[in-house]
Amino acid sequence: MTRYAAAVLLAASGYIHADLYLHGYRAIPLVGPAFLLQASGSFAIALLLLLGNVFLLRLAAAGLAAGALVGFALSRTVGIGTFIERGLDPAPQALLSLLAEVGVLVLLAIPLVAKLIRTPQPSTAGASSTS
């Protein structure tokens, strides 16, 4: 169930980036092509994630979400090329995209954390120390 929700959020992030690309960001060097690549990759991986539960797809989805978050952070700090933005502009797309990408990472981490919790730890009860 979490992978379906992650796929929906990844597609939402892709939609936001595609919309921003079409409405002005395509003219920004480096950023425009990055938005188009992120949107295309997000749509493709979201669709594939709906079709199969392969670790490589979950990893690709996490990579796309994390990459978008890194790009957002760079655009607000050191910039990407000559492009720098401040705050959560464009509103509300920036906030919605951030929430979707964080949501993807959280949802994809849930099964991994659950597996770690269920994995039995090696027992040391039978070990003895001899000196």
Summary of the structure (lengths in Angstrom):
residues: 131
radius of gyration: 19.3
end to end distance: 52.7
largest distance: 73.9
contacts: 367
relative contact order: 0.16
helix: 71%
strand: 2%
